[in-house]
Amino acid sequence: MATMTFYCVKCHAKKDVDEKDWTRTTMKNGRPAAKAKCPDCGTGMYRILPKDT
């Protein structure tokens, strides 16, 4: 199973999130991103993905 590393601003730490727990989204400017919730505090986390994914 693939994992992706996000940064939680509230916890000030990097978190590994499993593929089943994050979703791909598109930001307003058209860039792809990944969206997840912090497993510890529940804060929303985003990660900008490369344009070719």
Secondary structure, 3 states (H helix, E strand, C coil): CCEEEEEECCCCEEEEEEHHHCEEEECCCCCEEEEEECCCCCCEEEEECCCCC
